[in-house]
């Protein structure tokens, strides 16, 4: 039995996540359901795409991913099922899949058209669950829809290159539980334009000239403790997903704050890099 994952903005206060799981178990009593996240910010497509892109590869091939963010169908937000990189995604055509398929060509994309669909306010339950269970039972995509070739792109995930490659203008795409600020600038993009040069990363009124590979790299353990950087100090690093991240070492949003609060950065705010 295939694994079915859930990525939604439904939260846990309401009944939605429980109802989805109950409906899946009603059809597939031995189903394996995994929550990737049900705390996506409401209708935040880039946040959803970032989390999904950086989690789906940890699951085995054949996993079915239900994506319940901005899922109400419209003529411009079609329901689709996608096979890409050995994984199935059931979602609306709102740009989430565009991030994944920007680097990997999908094997198959269909616009969902199941018999006698419900047209209510809960399409994840009425449509996505049925399609997921169909696939989990060994069904094919051709049965649930017709071939589709109009996947939306998420343009804001791509940073802008300026001054003939001497600068990068990026933006904040995600803020994690620690208040760490993730930008849309990936390591391979940074390295391609840096070409060994010195640089200045500008975030609000702060300037950073070094990017680390892990949080503790900010500490010089050869110095005496009272002379070291440590908790509360700002750093930049390439995170586990290879995006440039701004962090406060050992931050806590509930006490000392994180990079987002201390720098005053929020979703879509600008980060720039100037190469010297």
C-alpha positions, 0 to 999 in steps of 0.5 A: 500500500502506497504512502499518502501524505498531506500538505495543507493550510487547514491547521488542527483547530478545525475538523478538516484534517481528521475528516480527510484521514477518516475518508481515506481510511474508509476507502483503504483501511490499511492506508499509511498517511503522513502529515508533511505539514498542515500549518502552511500559512493560508493560501501561501503557495510559495511557502507550500511549494518550498516545504513540499519540494524539500520533503517529498524526496525523503519518501519512497517512489510511488508516494502520493502527495495530497496538496490542500492549499488554494484548492478550490477549482476555477477555470484558472485553477484546475485540479490536476494529478501529476507524476514526476520524479516517481511521485504522484501529486494531487493538487490545484494548478496554482503554481505549487507543482511548477517549482518542482517541475522547473528542474524535473520534467513531469512524466505525466500531467492530467486535468482531473475529471472524475465521474459525478464530482462533488462541487462543494467547498471542500474539494480536497475531500470530495475530489483529491481523496478519491483520486489518491485512493484510486492511485493507491489501489494501482489505478492510472492517471488516464482514468481520472483525467485527460492530459494537461500541459498548462502548468503554472510557474511561480515566478517569485521563486527565481531571484533576479540577476542584476548589473550583468551578473554583479548582483542578485536580488532575492526575496524572503520565501519562508520563515521557519519555526525558529524565525529563520529567514529563507531566501529564494537564492540557491547555492548553485545560483550564488556560486555561479555568479560569485566566481570566487569574488568577495560579496556583501549580503544586504538585509535591511540595515545589516551587511553580511560578508560570509555564508556558513555551512552550518549554524555553529560555524559562526563560533571560533572555538579557539577563542575564549568564550567571552570573546566568541560569537554565540547565541543572539548573533546573526549569521547567514548559511546555506541551509539543508535545502541549499537556500541562503538562510539568515538566522540568529544563533540559537534563536527562540521566537518566544524569548530573544526573537529570531532573524525575522523579528530582529531584522524586521523581515517578512515574506516577500521582503528583499535581500540583495547580494553585491559582488565586488 
